[in-house]
Amino acid sequence: MQSSLSAYDPAVPVSVIVVNWNGRDHLDTCFASILAQALPDVELIMVDNGSSDGSIDHVRARFGAAVRIVGLPDNVGYGAALNAGMRLARGRYLFILNNDTELEPSCVGELHAAAERYPTAGSFAPKILAFDDRHRIDNVGHLLYADGLSRGRGRLEEDHGQYDRDEEILLFSGCAALLRREMLAAVGTFDEDLFAYCEDTDLGLRAQLAGWGCRAVPTAVVYHKYSASTAHYSPMKAFLVERNRAWVAVKCLPSALLLMSPVFTVARLGAQAIGAVTHRGAAGRFAADHSAGALVVVLLRALAAAVRGLPQAWRKRRGVQQGRRISTRQALTWITRYGMSLREIAWRE
């Protein structure tokens, strides 16, 4: 996963890379907000993942040369599409962004200023609010459960300034984050084998292991239509999250935590089973939309796929751990400082 980014153009402070897959209806709002940023000379790149809804033609007609388009013939996944865009980006910093978003005019400038203030941080997480309820938090970065699963920090809380500190956090969200080129050169880009989901956790933990911090930048505000491009509780999403979570754990968790992670996974799955029966949390919503039996089948398929991919994940672990610059004790603080309870991960949406 070595980085193959091009040299940046000093005249371009930030490149915004937006991945699109049949999201034509979201693009006008998203792109207009990017092009209205107060920070001048921001580059906008759309990577289209083989859309069939006329997205590319629409963007060409609506925005012309203001949007640089990378058209892929097929849907290669979120991480692979981001990598394709980042390889061509000319900006000093790279801002990855979902297509179902809208930015405050100062957003990119606030992230850029934070990156200039904190040269040892590799990633910067804006405050992401719900698009339709702008006093409700989507996330301000991510928290980590002890088996490698992550969740939005502050997810669905009412925003009354509780996350408005300029502070160090553990993980950014792949929905919206500013990334430093030097960090990507050191640890590599997104793992394309994950296809979708958990690629942000994977890159974030690899960066942490290599000594690159992550900062929350709550003055940079993004509005997000949560899971607008995919179903909230679809079988495919549940499958990918559970499979990828296992691979990320194998690659990135310190040995002591990795050895204990199956215990935490069993506890989580037990709590999620209770959630499915009592209609609480994501498992409860999935069971309501599909069935508890369908959830069991998806999880078994995901665990089987994870086991099949373990040899490759273990090979990747060697490379990740060789680049490690922090102690095991420091890595264990991921859970003590930035962890979350079983109740929060299993019984909250």
Buried (B, 14 or more C-beta within 10 A) or exposed (E): BEBEBEEBBEEBBBBBBBBBBBBBEBBEBBBEBBBEBEBEEBBBBBBBBBBEEEBBEBBEEBBEEEBBBBBBEEBBBBBBBBBBBBBBBBBBBBBBBBBBBBBBEBBBBBBBBBBEEBEEBBBBBBBBBBBEEEEBBBBBBBBBBBBBBBBBBBBBBEBEEEBEEEEBBBBBBBBBBBBBBBBBEBBBBBBBBBBBBBBBBBBBBBBBBBBBBBBBBBBBBBBBBBEBBBEEBBBEBBBBBBBBBBBBBBBBBBEEBBEBBEEBBEBBBEBBBBBBEEEBBBBBBBBEBBEBEBBBEBBEBBBEBBEEBEEEBEEBBEBBBEBBEBEEEBBBBBBEEBBBEBEBBBBBB
